[in-house]
Amino acid sequence: MEDNIKEVIEQMLARAECLEDQGEPREALVVLRNALYLQEDPLILTRIGVLAMDLNQFADAEEALLQATTLDPSFALAFFYLGNLYRLEGRLVEAQGSLERASGIDPSEFVLTLLGVVQSELGLDAEASESYRRAIRTDPTHQEAYFNLALLEKEHQIEEAVNLLEKAIDIDSHYQAAHRELGWLLRRRKQFAEAEYHLRRAVELDDSDGWGHIYLGNLMWQAGDLGAAEESFLTATRVWPDRSAPFWCFGYFRERQGRRSEADLLYRRALELNPLDSEANWRFGNYLKDIGDRTGAERHLNNALILNPANAKARAALSEIKKAL
């Protein structure tokens, strides 16, 4: 009898996997829940949790994953997905705790990299760096760890960040985000030809990534090719028509060209799309300061500081307005 139940469960699990592959997660979830009636198992519960998460059924996902960890406190996979769930919900401290449990049981490169991401989001940069480096020591071919460590180090250790991104690309030459970020760092080092190669490679690999076009636009602008810069900024607004960043970036480009009416429209469009964008508020506020609209400038610069108290440029612009009174 026990062998028959085991065989039935295996068939049900295979059926659920087939339904997932066919893009029918709800049907797969029903099959998994039926399998759970036959046998409580941490793997079945974890698979239920993952599918529920994919369907944005976060409460059901948490319940299933917590059941899995209770049933088997050494089942690392359940803690890993529980940490992922908490991160998606913005519960970062709980996410860190779950991922630390997972890494204590199974310190795999995937667990350690996600732990590093959560630690970075909590502002625990030293801990995040160590998690990424442990992931690399565990698997020297895990490109995600190199990429995330590069993002962590790029403001303070640009040479190391460049080396890490180059390593990620050596592992996977199609790693679009690594090409994009490497191009941006090489622009900062004024290695324009190399930067252009990587940024064009990034937009070739994913034409729908607005940041790739924005970065390329800024590079072409810095290199003095205004026509190519304009083309890239325009493309960014087309591929990301519902995001604010392409519009305030293009707005700043127009502002610096002295085309104020166009800049004004682009800044306002950015803020229509996302009034809570600190950078858009600061850029528009600074623009209004420069054209003499003190009231509007103060409003948007204050908004920028409320949204991001670390925005030193917005604080300096406000101070400049007050000194002029």
Backbone as numpy.savetxt, mean C-alpha at the origin, in Angstrom:
# Nx Ny Nz CAx CAy CAz Cx Cy Cz
-15.98 -46.50 9.41 -16.81 -45.29 9.41 -15.95 -44.03 9.41
-14.90 -44.03 10.26 -14.03 -42.87 10.35 -13.32 -42.62 9.03
-12.89 -43.71 8.35 -12.23 -43.57 7.05 -13.18 -43.01 6.03
-14.46 -43.40 6.10 -15.45 -42.89 5.15 -15.65 -41.39 5.34
-15.73 -40.94 6.60 -15.90 -39.51 6.89 -14.69 -38.73 6.38
-13.50 -39.28 6.60 -12.29 -38.61 6.13 -12.30 -38.47 4.61
-12.73 -39.51 3.94 -12.78 -39.47 2.47 -13.81 -38.45 1.98
-14.96 -38.38 2.65 -16.00 -37.42 2.28 -15.49 -35.99 2.46
-14.82 -35.76 3.60 -14.29 -34.42 3.88 -13.27 -34.02 2.82
-12.39 -34.94 2.45 -11.39 -34.65 1.42 -12.07 -34.28 0.10
-13.13 -34.99 -0.22 -13.87 -34.68 -1.46 -14.52 -33.30 -1.37
-15.04 -32.98 -0.20 -15.68 -31.67 -0.01 -14.66 -30.54 -0.11
-13.48 -30.77 0.46 -12.43 -29.75 0.40 -11.97 -29.55 -1.04
-11.87 -30.64 -1.78 -11.48 -30.53 -3.19 -12.56 -29.79 -3.98
-13.82 -30.07 -3.65 -14.93 -29.39 -4.32 -14.91 -27.89 -4.01
-14.67 -27.55 -2.76 -14.60 -26.13 -2.38 -13.47 -25.42 -3.12
-12.33 -26.09 -3.23 -11.20 -25.49 -3.95 -11.54 -25.28 -5.42
-12.24 -26.24 -6.00 -12.66 -26.12 -7.39 -13.61 -24.94 -7.58
-14.54 -24.76 -6.65 -15.48 -23.64 -6.72 -14.76 -22.30 -6.57
-13.75 -22.26 -5.69 -12.95 -21.03 -5.56 -12.26 -20.70 -6.87
-11.67 -21.72 -7.50 -10.96 -21.50 -8.76 -11.90 -21.03 -9.86
-13.17 -21.41 -9.75 -14.17 -21.02 -10.74 -14.78 -19.65 -10.43
-14.30 -19.01 -9.36 -14.82 -17.70 -8.99 -16.17 -17.74 -8.31
-16.41 -18.80 -7.54 -17.68 -18.94 -6.82 -17.40 -19.11 -5.32
-16.92 -18.06 -4.67 -16.52 -18.19 -3.26 -17.68 -18.47 -2.32
-18.86 -17.93 -2.61 -20.00 -18.16 -1.71 -20.39 -19.64 -1.70
-20.38 -20.25 -2.87 -20.71 -21.67 -2.96 -19.64 -22.50 -2.26
-18.36 -22.07 -2.42 -17.27 -22.76 -1.75 -17.42 -22.67 -0.23
-17.87 -21.52 0.25 -18.05 -21.31 1.68 -19.13 -22.24 2.23
-20.19 -22.45 1.48 -21.26 -23.37 1.90 -20.70 -24.78 2.04
-19.89 -25.20 1.07 -19.32 -26.55 1.10 -18.40 -26.70 2.32
-17.59 -25.68 2.60 -16.69 -25.75 3.74 -17.44 -25.79 5.06
-18.53 -25.03 5.15 -19.32 -25.06 6.39 -19.96 -26.44 6.59
-20.37 -27.07 5.50 -20.93 -28.43 5.60 -19.85 -29.42 6.05
-18.62 -29.22 5.55 -17.52 -30.10 5.97 -17.24 -29.93 7.46
-17.42 -28.70 7.95 -17.16 -28.42 9.37 -18.15 -29.15 10.27
-19.36 -29.36 9.77 -20.34 -30.12 10.55 -19.87 -31.55 10.77
-19.15 -32.08 9.79 -18.68 -33.46 9.90 -17.45 -33.57 10.81
-16.61 -32.53 10.78 -15.40 -32.58 11.60 -14.88 -31.18 11.87
-14.69 -30.85 13.14 -14.07 -29.58 13.50 -12.59 -29.69 13.22
-12.09 -28.80 12.40 -10.70 -28.89 11.97 -10.15 -27.48 11.78
-8.94 -27.18 12.29 -8.42 -25.81 12.18 -8.19 -25.36 10.74
-7.83 -26.31 9.87 -7.62 -25.94 8.47 -8.93 -25.55 7.80
-9.99 -26.32 8.07 -11.30 -25.99 7.50 -11.75 -24.63 8.01
-11.59 -24.41 9.31 -11.98 -23.11 9.90 -11.18 -21.96 9.30
-9.90 -22.21 9.07 -9.07 -21.15 8.49 -9.50 -20.85 7.06
-9.80 -21.89 6.30 -10.26 -21.67 4.93 -11.60 -20.93 4.91
-12.46 -21.24 5.88 -13.72 -20.50 6.00 -13.42 -19.03 6.31
-12.48 -18.80 7.24 -12.12 -17.43 7.61 -11.58 -16.64 6.43
-10.73 -17.26 5.63 -10.14 -16.58 4.47 -11.21 -16.23 3.45
-12.10 -17.18 3.16 -13.17 -16.91 2.19 -14.12 -15.83 2.69
-14.46 -15.89 3.97 -15.33 -14.86 4.55 -14.66 -13.49 4.47
-13.35 -13.45 4.68 -12.60 -12.21 4.57 -12.69 -11.67 3.13
-12.50 -12.56 2.16 -12.56 -12.16 0.75 -13.94 -11.59 0.39
-14.96 -12.07 1.09 -16.33 -11.61 0.85 -16.71 -10.44 1.76
-15.71 -9.89 2.46 -15.93 -8.75 3.38 -16.87 -9.10 4.54
-16.96 -10.37 4.86 -17.74 -10.82 6.01 -16.79 -10.93 7.21
-16.33 -9.76 7.69 -15.23 -9.74 8.64 -15.58 -10.36 9.99
-16.80 -10.16 10.45 -17.18 -10.75 11.75 -17.16 -12.28 11.67
-17.70 -12.83 10.58 -17.70 -14.28 10.40 -16.26 -14.80 10.25
-15.44 -14.02 9.54 -14.05 -14.43 9.36 -13.33 -14.49 10.69
-13.51 -13.46 11.51 -12.84 -13.44 12.81 -13.29 -14.60 13.68
-14.58 -14.86 13.68 -15.11 -15.97 14.50 -14.48 -17.30 14.08
-14.40 -17.54 12.78 -13.84 -18.81 12.29 -12.35 -18.92 12.63
-11.61 -17.84 12.44 -10.17 -17.88 12.68 -9.86 -18.01 14.17
-10.64 -17.34 15.01 -10.45 -17.49 16.45 -10.77 -18.91 16.90
-11.80 -19.51 16.30 -12.12 -20.91 16.60 -10.95 -21.81 16.24
-10.32 -21.51 15.08 -9.19 -22.32 14.64 -8.03 -22.23 15.62
-7.76 -21.02 16.12 -6.64 -20.86 17.06 -6.95 -21.50 18.41
-8.21 -21.52 18.77 -8.61 -22.17 20.03 -8.49 -23.68 19.90
-8.92 -24.18 18.74 -8.88 -25.62 18.50 -7.44 -26.12 18.44
-6.55 -25.33 17.83 -5.14 -25.72 17.75 -4.28 -24.47 17.92
-3.84 -24.17 19.14 -3.05 -22.97 19.41 -1.68 -22.96 18.73
-1.32 -24.06 18.07 -0.03 -24.11 17.36 -0.22 -24.00 15.85
-1.45 -23.66 15.42 -1.72 -23.59 13.98 -1.39 -22.19 13.48
-0.19 -22.02 12.97 0.33 -20.70 12.60 -0.50 -20.03 11.52
-1.02 -20.82 10.58 -1.75 -20.25 9.45 -2.97 -19.45 9.92
-3.65 -19.94 10.95 -4.82 -19.23 11.46 -4.41 -17.89 12.07
-3.31 -17.87 12.82 -2.83 -16.60 13.40 -2.40 -15.63 12.30
-1.79 -16.17 11.24 -1.35 -15.32 10.12 -2.55 -14.61 9.48
-3.59 -15.37 9.16 -4.76 -14.76 8.52 -5.55 -13.89 9.49
-5.51 -14.23 10.76 -6.16 -13.38 11.75 -5.44 -12.02 11.81
-4.11 -12.05 11.75 -3.36 -10.80 11.71 -3.68 -9.99 10.47
-3.82 -10.68 9.35 -4.18 -10.00 8.10 -5.55 -9.36 8.20
-6.49 -10.07 8.80 -7.84 -9.54 8.99 -7.83 -8.30 9.87
-7.14 -8.37 11.00 -7.08 -7.22 11.90 -6.44 -6.02 11.20
-5.44 -6.28 10.37 -4.82 -5.17 9.64 -5.83 -4.52 8.69
-6.58 -5.32 7.97 -7.59 -4.78 7.06 -8.62 -3.94 7.80
-8.89 -4.30 9.04 -9.86 -3.56 9.84 -9.24 -2.38 10.57
-7.93 -2.18 10.42 -7.26 -1.08 11.10 -6.94 -1.37 12.55
-7.04 -2.62 12.96 -6.76 -3.00 14.35 -5.29 -3.45 14.43
-4.39 -2.48 14.32 -2.99 -2.79 14.08 -2.30 -3.45 15.28
-2.65 -3.04 16.49 -2.01 -3.65 17.67 -2.40 -5.13 17.76
-3.68 -5.43 17.51 -4.11 -6.82 17.51 -3.48 -7.60 16.36
-3.34 -6.94 15.22 -2.69 -7.57 14.07 -1.26 -7.95 14.42
-0.55 -7.02 15.06 0.83 -7.29 15.45 0.89 -8.49 16.40
-0.01 -8.53 17.38 -0.02 -9.64 18.33 -0.24 -10.98 17.65
-1.19 -11.03 16.73 -1.47 -12.29 16.03 -0.30 -12.72 15.16
0.32 -11.76 14.49 1.44 -12.10 13.61 2.68 -12.49 14.41
2.86 -11.90 15.58 3.95 -12.33 16.45 3.74 -13.77 16.91
2.47 -14.11 17.21 2.16 -15.51 17.56 2.50 -16.42 16.39
2.09 -16.01 15.19 2.35 -16.83 14.01 3.85 -17.01 13.78
4.61 -15.91 13.91 6.05 -15.99 13.66 6.77 -16.81 14.73
6.21 -16.83 15.93 6.79 -17.66 16.98 6.62 -19.14 16.71
5.57 -19.49 15.99 5.30 -20.88 15.65 5.99 -21.26 14.35
5.84 -20.39 13.35 6.39 -20.65 12.01 6.97 -19.35 11.45
8.26 -19.09 11.70 8.86 -17.83 11.24 9.16 -17.85 9.74
8.12 -17.99 8.94 8.30 -18.01 7.49 8.49 -16.59 6.96
9.01 -16.48 5.76 9.24 -15.17 5.16 7.93 -14.40 4.96
6.83 -15.10 4.68 5.54 -14.44 4.47 5.01 -13.83 5.77
5.10 -14.59 6.84 4.64 -14.11 8.15 5.50 -12.93 8.60
6.80 -13.06 8.47 7.72 -12.01 8.93 7.56 -10.73 8.13
7.31 -10.86 6.82 7.13 -9.67 5.99 5.85 -8.93 6.36
4.75 -9.66 6.55 3.51 -9.00 6.95 3.64 -8.39 8.34
4.34 -9.07 9.22 4.60 -8.51 10.56 5.36 -7.19 10.42
6.34 -7.15 9.53 7.08 -5.91 9.30 6.21 -4.80 8.79
5.29 -5.12 7.89 4.36 -4.11 7.35 3.53 -3.50 8.47
2.99 -4.35 9.34 2.16 -3.87 10.45 3.00 -3.04 11.41
4.19 -3.50 11.72 5.07 -2.74 12.63 5.41 -1.37 12.03
5.64 -1.33 10.73 5.92 -0.06 10.06 4.72 0.87 10.16
3.52 0.33 9.97 2.30 1.14 10.05 2.06 1.65 11.48
2.61 0.94 12.46 2.51 1.38 13.85 3.63 2.36 14.21
4.52 2.64 13.27 5.64 3.54 13.54 6.80 2.87 14.24
6.81 1.55 14.27 7.87 0.79 14.93 8.92 0.42 13.88
9.65 1.42 13.41 10.54 1.21 12.27 11.68 0.24 12.56
12.27 0.32 13.74 13.37 -0.59 14.07 12.89 -2.04 14.09
11.72 -2.26 14.68 11.16 -3.61 14.73 10.80 -4.10 13.33
10.24 -3.20 12.50 9.88 -3.57 11.14 11.13 -3.95 10.34
12.17 -3.15 10.48 13.43 -3.44 9.79 13.95 -4.83 10.15
13.92 -5.15 11.43 14.40 -6.46 11.85 13.52 -7.58 11.30
12.21 -7.37 11.25 11.31 -8.40 10.69 11.61 -8.65 9.22
11.80 -7.56 8.45 12.13 -7.72 7.03 13.47 -8.42 6.86
14.45 -8.06 7.69 15.77 -8.68 7.56 15.72 -10.16 7.95
14.90 -10.49 8.92 14.70 -11.92 9.27 14.06 -12.66 8.10
13.10 -12.00 7.44 12.45 -12.63 6.28 13.47 -12.90 5.19
14.37 -11.96 4.95 15.41 -12.12 3.92 16.38 -13.24 4.31
16.73 -13.30 5.60 17.61 -14.38 6.04 16.93 -15.73 5.88
15.61 -15.77 6.11 14.86 -17.01 5.97 14.78 -17.44 4.51
14.53 -16.46 3.63 14.46 -16.76 2.20 15.09 -15.59 1.43
16.33 -15.72 1.00 17.02 -14.63 0.29 16.42 -14.30 -1.07
15.41 -15.05 -1.50 14.75 -14.76 -2.79 13.36 -14.15 -2.60
13.03 -13.75 -1.38 11.69 -13.21 -1.11 11.69 -11.71 -1.42
11.29 -11.37 -2.65 11.41 -9.99 -3.13 10.56 -8.99 -2.36
9.44 -9.44 -1.79 8.58 -8.52 -1.04 9.31 -7.93 0.17
10.14 -8.73 0.81 10.88 -8.24 1.98 11.90 -7.18 1.56
12.59 -7.41 0.45 13.54 -6.41 -0.05 12.81 -5.10 -0.37
11.66 -5.22 -1.03 10.90 -4.03 -1.43 10.44 -3.24 -0.21
9.85 -3.90 0.75 9.33 -3.21 1.93 10.45 -2.62 2.79
11.56 -3.32 2.87 12.70 -2.78 3.61 13.25 -1.54 2.91
13.25 -1.54 1.58 13.70 -0.37 0.82 12.81 0.84 1.10
11.49 0.62 1.14 10.58 1.73 1.44 10.83 2.29 2.83
11.19 1.41 3.75 11.46 1.84 5.12 12.75 2.65 5.21
13.73 2.29 4.41 15.06 2.89 4.53 15.28 4.07 3.58
14.37 4.32 2.63 14.68 5.24 1.53 14.91 6.68 1.96
14.33 7.12 3.07 14.51 8.51 3.49 15.84 8.73 4.21
16.40 7.67 4.76 17.61 7.81 5.58 18.82 7.09 4.99
18.55 6.02 4.24 19.64 5.22 3.68 19.34 4.98 2.20
19.47 6.03 1.40 19.06 5.92 0.00 19.90 4.90 -0.76
21.19 4.80 -0.44 22.04 3.85 -1.14 21.59 2.42 -0.86
21.30 2.14 0.41 20.82 0.80 0.75 19.48 0.53 0.09
18.58 1.54 0.07 17.27 1.36 -0.54 17.41 1.04 -2.03
18.30 1.74 -2.72 18.54 1.45 -4.13 19.03 0.02 -4.31
19.98 -0.39 -3.49 20.50 -1.76 -3.59 19.42 -2.80 -3.33
18.56 -2.53 -2.37 17.48 -3.48 -2.05 16.49 -3.60 -3.21
16.14 -2.48 -3.81 15.21 -2.51 -4.94 15.84 -3.20 -6.14
17.12 -2.96 -6.37 17.81 -3.65 -7.46 17.81 -5.16 -7.23
17.97 -5.55 -5.96 17.94 -6.98 -5.64 16.56 -7.56 -5.91
15.51 -6.83 -5.52 14.14 -7.30 -5.78 13.90 -7.49 -7.27
14.42 -6.57 -8.08 14.25 -6.66 -9.53 15.09 -7.79 -10.11
16.26 -8.03 -9.53 17.07 -9.18 -9.96 16.31 -10.48 -9.76
15.57 -10.55 -8.66 14.78 -11.75 -8.36 13.58 -11.86 -9.30
12.93 -10.72 -9.55 11.74 -10.70 -10.41 11.81 -9.46 -11.29
12.19 -9.64 -12.54 12.36 -8.51 -13.45 11.05 -7.83 -13.80
9.91 -8.48 -13.47 8.58 -7.92 -13.75 7.96 -7.27 -12.51
8.76 -7.00 -11.50 8.25 -6.43 -10.25 8.00 -4.94 -10.48
6.76 -4.62 -10.86 6.41 -3.26 -11.30 6.68 -2.21 -10.23
6.23 -2.45 -9.01 6.38 -1.46 -7.95 7.85 -1.20 -7.63
8.68 -2.23 -7.74 10.11 -2.04 -7.48 10.74 -1.17 -8.56
10.37 -1.38 -9.81 10.86 -0.51 -10.89 10.43 0.94 -10.63
9.18 1.12 -10.24 8.66 2.47 -10.00 9.43 3.17 -8.88
9.59 2.51 -7.75 10.26 3.14 -6.61 11.76 3.32 -6.87
12.37 2.40 -7.60 13.77 2.56 -7.94 13.95 3.76 -8.86
13.06 3.91 -9.83 13.12 5.08 -10.71 13.02 6.37 -9.94
12.14 6.41 -8.94 11.96 7.62 -8.14 13.21 7.94 -7.32
13.84 6.92 -6.76 15.06 7.15 -5.99 16.22 7.59 -6.89
16.31 7.00 -8.06 17.37 7.39 -8.99 17.16 8.83 -9.48
15.93 9.26 -9.58 15.65 10.67 -9.91 16.23 11.57 -8.83
16.06 11.18 -7.58 16.60 11.98 -6.49 18.12 12.07 -6.57
18.75 11.04 -7.12 20.21 11.06 -7.27 20.64 11.69 -8.60
19.63 12.21 -9.34 19.87 12.86 -10.64 20.48 11.91 -11.67
20.18 10.62 -11.52 20.55 9.65 -12.54 19.37 9.51 -13.49
19.18 10.53 -14.31 17.94 10.67 -15.08 17.73 9.54 -16.09
18.78 9.14 -16.78 18.62 8.10 -17.80 18.19 6.78 -17.16
18.86 6.41 -16.06 18.50 5.16 -15.37 17.11 5.27 -14.76
16.79 6.44 -14.20 15.47 6.64 -13.61 14.38 6.50 -14.67
14.61 7.12 -15.84 13.61 7.04 -16.91 13.41 5.60 -17.36
14.50 4.84 -17.46 14.37 3.44 -17.87 13.43 2.69 -16.92
13.65 2.83 -15.61 12.85 2.07 -14.64 11.40 2.58 -14.57
11.20 3.88 -14.70 9.83 4.40 -14.65 9.05 4.01 -15.90
9.70 4.04 -17.05 9.01 3.59 -18.26 8.73 2.09 -18.21
9.63 1.35 -17.61 9.38 -0.08 -17.42 8.19 -0.28 -16.49
8.08 0.54 -15.45 6.97 0.42 -14.50 5.63 0.66 -15.19
5.53 1.72 -16.01 4.24 2.00 -16.66 3.96 1.00 -17.77
5.02 0.42 -18.33 4.83 -0.65 -19.31 4.23 -1.89 -18.65
4.71 -2.20 -17.44 4.22 -3.37 -16.72 2.82 -3.17 -16.18
2.48 -1.93 -15.80 1.13 -1.64 -15.28 0.76 -0.21 -15.64
0.07 -0.07 -16.76 -0.32 1.25 -17.24 -1.39 1.89 -16.38
-2.02 1.11 -15.49 -3.11 1.63 -14.66 -2.62 2.20 -13.34
-1.32 2.16 -13.09 -0.76 2.67 -11.83 -0.47 4.16 -11.99
-1.30 5.00 -11.37 -1.15 6.44 -11.49 0.18 6.95 -10.99
0.70 6.35 -9.92 1.98 6.84 -9.38 3.10 6.69 -10.39
3.06 5.62 -11.19 4.09 5.46 -12.20 4.11 6.63 -13.16
2.93 7.06 -13.61 2.83 8.20 -14.52 3.20 9.51 -13.82
2.78 9.66 -12.57 3.13 10.88 -11.82 4.64 10.98 -11.63
5.26 9.87 -11.24 6.71 9.87 -11.06 7.42 10.20 -12.37
6.94 9.62 -13.46 7.55 9.88 -14.76 7.36 11.34 -15.16
6.19 11.89 -14.86 5.95 13.31 -15.14 6.91 14.21 -14.39
7.11 13.91 -13.11 8.05 14.71 -12.32 9.49 14.57 -12.83
9.85 13.36 -13.24 11.19 13.16 -13.79 11.39 13.97 -15.06
10.43 13.90 -15.98 10.54 14.62 -17.23 10.57 16.13 -17.00
9.83 16.57 -16.02 9.81 18.00 -15.64 11.19 18.41 -15.14
11.75 17.61 -14.24 13.06 17.93 -13.70 14.13 17.88 -14.79
13.94 16.99 -15.76 14.92 16.87 -16.85 14.72 17.95 -17.91
13.64 18.73 -17.80 13.41 19.84 -18.72 12.56 19.52 -19.92
12.01 18.31 -19.99 11.14 17.93 -21.12 9.69 18.17 -20.71
9.21 19.41 -20.86 7.89 19.79 -20.36 6.77 19.10 -21.13
6.97 18.85 -22.41 5.94 18.16 -23.19 5.71 16.75 -22.69
6.80 16.02 -22.45 6.67 14.65 -21.93 6.11 14.67 -20.52
6.47 15.67 -19.73 5.94 15.78 -18.37 4.43 15.97 -18.41
3.98 16.90 -19.25 2.55 17.16 -19.36 1.79 15.91 -19.79
2.35 15.19 -20.74 1.70 13.96 -21.22 1.54 12.95 -20.09
2.59 12.81 -19.26 2.52 11.85 -18.16 1.50 12.27 -17.11
1.46 13.58 -16.77 0.48 14.04 -15.79 -0.95 13.87 -16.31
-1.15 14.15 -17.58 -2.48 13.96 -18.17 -2.89 12.49 -18.12
-1.95 11.61 -18.44 -2.24 10.18 -18.39 -2.61 9.75 -16.98
-1.92 10.30 -15.99 -2.23 9.96 -14.59 -3.66 10.33 -14.25
-4.15 11.49 -14.73 -5.53 11.87 -14.43 -6.51 10.97 -15.16
-6.11 10.40 -16.28 -7.01 9.50 -17.02 -7.10 8.13 -16.37
-5.96 7.62 -15.90 -5.98 6.27 -15.31 -6.50 6.29 -13.88
-6.37 7.44 -13.21 -6.91 7.59 -11.85 -7.86 8.79 -11.80
-8.97 8.73 -12.51 -9.88 9.89 -12.56 -10.60 10.16 -11.24
-10.60 9.18 -10.33 -11.32 9.33 -9.06 -10.39 9.54 -7.87
-9.12 9.78 -8.13 -8.17 10.00 -7.04 -7.63 11.42 -7.10
-7.30 11.95 -5.95 -6.90 13.35 -5.89 -5.47 13.59 -6.33
-4.56 12.65 -6.05 -3.13 12.89 -6.27 -2.78 13.34 -7.68
-3.29 12.68 -8.75 -2.91 13.14 -10.09 -3.30 14.59 -10.36
-4.40 15.04 -9.76 -4.90 16.39 -10.04 -4.09 17.45 -9.31
-3.72 17.20 -8.04 -2.91 18.23 -7.39 -1.48 18.23 -7.91
-0.99 17.06 -8.34 0.35 17.03 -8.97 0.34 17.81 -10.28
-0.69 17.58 -11.09 -0.80 18.32 -12.36 -1.05 19.80 -12.08
-1.81 20.08 -11.02 -2.07 21.46 -10.64 -0.79 22.19 -10.28
0.10 21.52 -9.54 1.36 22.15 -9.17 2.22 22.41 -10.42
2.20 21.47 -11.35 2.92 21.65 -12.62 2.41 22.88 -13.35
1.07 23.02 -13.44 0.48 24.19 -14.12 0.80 25.48 -13.35
0.76 25.40 -12.03 1.06 26.59 -11.23 2.47 27.09 -11.53
3.43 26.18 -11.58 4.81 26.57 -11.81 5.03 27.09 -13.23
4.11 26.74 -14.13 4.19 27.29 -15.49 3.53 28.66 -15.59
2.90 29.09 -14.51 2.20 30.37 -14.51 0.80 30.29 -15.08
0.28 29.09 -15.27 -1.07 28.91 -15.84 -2.05 28.76 -14.67
-2.33 29.88 -14.03 -3.04 29.87 -12.75 -4.47 29.37 -12.85
-5.19 29.76 -13.87 -6.60 29.34 -13.95 -6.71 27.82 -14.04
-5.80 27.21 -14.80 -5.81 25.75 -14.92 -5.38 25.12 -13.59
-4.36 25.70 -12.96 -3.92 25.18 -11.67 -5.05 25.23 -10.65
-5.77 26.35 -10.62 -6.87 26.52 -9.69 -7.91 25.42 -9.87
-8.29 25.15 -11.12 -9.30 24.12 -11.41 -8.81 22.73 -11.00
-7.54 22.46 -11.25 -7.00 21.13 -10.91 -6.91 20.94 -9.40
-6.49 21.97 -8.67 -6.45 21.87 -7.21 -7.86 21.66 -6.64
-8.82 22.41 -7.17 -10.19 22.27 -6.66 -10.75 20.88 -6.97
-10.39 20.35 -8.14 -10.86 19.01 -8.49 -10.27 17.97 -7.53
-8.99 18.13 -7.19 -8.35 17.21 -6.25 -9.09 17.20 -4.92
-9.48 18.38 -4.44 -10.15 18.48 -3.15 -11.60 18.04 -3.22
-12.22 18.15 -4.38 -13.57 17.59 -4.55 -13.50 16.07 -4.41
-12.47 15.48 -4.99 -12.33 14.03 -4.95 -11.96 13.53 -3.56
-11.15 14.31 -2.84 -10.75 13.89 -1.49 -10.44 15.11 -0.63
-11.45 15.64 0.06 -11.22 16.81 0.93 -10.25 16.52 2.08
-10.01 15.23 2.36 -9.15 14.86 3.48 -7.71 14.58 3.04
-7.38 14.96 1.83 -6.01 14.78 1.33 -5.15 15.93 1.86
-4.27 15.62 2.81 -3.44 16.66 3.42 -2.57 17.37 2.40
-1.98 16.61 1.49 -1.08 17.21 0.50 -1.84 18.14 -0.44
-3.06 17.75 -0.84 -3.86 18.61 -1.71 -4.22 19.92 -1.00
-4.55 19.83 0.28 -4.86 21.04 1.05 -3.64 21.94 1.16
-2.49 21.35 1.44 -1.28 22.17 1.57 -0.90 22.82 0.25
-0.97 22.06 -0.85 -0.60 22.63 -2.15 -1.54 23.78 -2.54
-2.85 23.54 -2.35 -3.81 24.59 -2.72 -3.68 25.79 -1.79
-3.48 25.52 -0.50 -3.31 26.61 0.45 -2.11 27.46 0.13
-1.01 26.83 -0.23 0.20 27.58 -0.56 0.01 28.38 -1.85
-0.72 27.79 -2.80 -1.04 28.51 -4.04 -1.87 29.76 -3.74
-2.89 29.60 -2.89 -3.75 30.73 -2.54 -2.96 31.81 -1.80
-2.02 31.40 -0.97 -1.16 32.37 -0.27 -0.38 33.20 -1.30
0.16 32.52 -2.29 0.99 33.20 -3.28 0.20 34.17 -4.16
-1.11 33.91 -4.35 -1.90 34.82 -5.18 -2.65 35.85 -4.33
-2.42 35.82 -3.01 -2.97 36.86 -2.14 -4.30 36.56 -1.50
-4.80 35.31 -1.60 -6.07 34.95 -0.96 -5.75 34.42 0.44
-5.56 35.33 1.40 -5.13 34.94 2.74 -6.14 34.05 3.45
-7.44 34.42 3.34 -8.48 33.65 4.04 -8.53 32.21 3.55
-8.57 32.05 2.23 -8.60 30.71 1.66 -7.33 29.94 1.98
-6.19 30.64 1.93 -4.92 29.98 2.22 -4.89 29.45 3.65
-5.31 30.29 4.60 -5.30 29.85 6.00 -6.21 28.66 6.21
-7.38 28.67 5.57 -8.32 27.57 5.75 -7.70 26.24 5.29
-7.11 26.24 4.11 -6.58 24.98 3.57 -5.27 24.57 4.25
-4.46 25.54 4.63 -3.23 25.19 5.34 -3.53 24.63 6.72
-4.53 25.19 7.38 -4.96 24.63 8.68 -5.51 23.23 8.51
-6.28 23.02 7.43 -6.79 21.68 7.14 -5.64 20.69 6.96
-4.62 21.14 6.23 -3.46 20.27 5.98 -2.80 19.86 7.29
-2.70 20.81 8.23 -2.05 20.52 9.51 -2.91 19.63 10.41
-4.21 19.83 10.33 -5.11 18.96 11.11 -4.99 17.52 10.61
-4.93 17.37 9.30 -4.85 16.05 8.69 -3.47 15.42 8.85
-2.45 16.26 8.88 -1.08 15.77 9.04 -0.28 16.79 9.85
-0.27 16.65 11.18 0.43 17.62 12.04 1.93 17.70 11.77
2.48 16.72 11.07 3.92 16.73 10.78 4.26 17.51 9.52
3.26 18.11 8.89 3.49 18.83 7.63 4.19 20.17 7.92
5.50 20.13 7.90 6.30 21.33 8.25 6.12 22.44 7.22
5.90 22.08 5.96 5.75 23.09 4.91 4.46 23.88 5.10
3.39 23.20 5.48 2.13 23.90 5.74 2.28 24.82 6.95
2.98 24.36 7.98 3.20 25.18 9.17 4.02 26.43 8.83
5.03 26.25 7.99 5.87 27.38 7.59 5.09 28.39 6.76
4.21 27.89 5.89 3.40 28.80 5.07 2.44 29.61 5.93
1.85 28.98 6.93 0.96 29.71 7.85 1.75 30.77 8.62
2.94 30.41 9.05 3.78 31.37 9.77 4.13 32.56 8.88
4.35 32.29 7.62 4.67 33.36 6.66 3.49 34.33 6.51
2.27 33.79 6.49 1.07 34.62 6.39 0.95 35.53 7.61
1.17 34.96 8.78 1.03 35.73 10.03 2.09 36.83 10.12
3.27 36.56 9.65 4.34 37.57 9.69 4.02 38.74 8.77
3.26 38.47 7.70 2.96 39.50 6.72 1.84 40.44 7.18
1.16 40.07 8.27 0.04 40.92 8.75 0.54 42.20 9.39
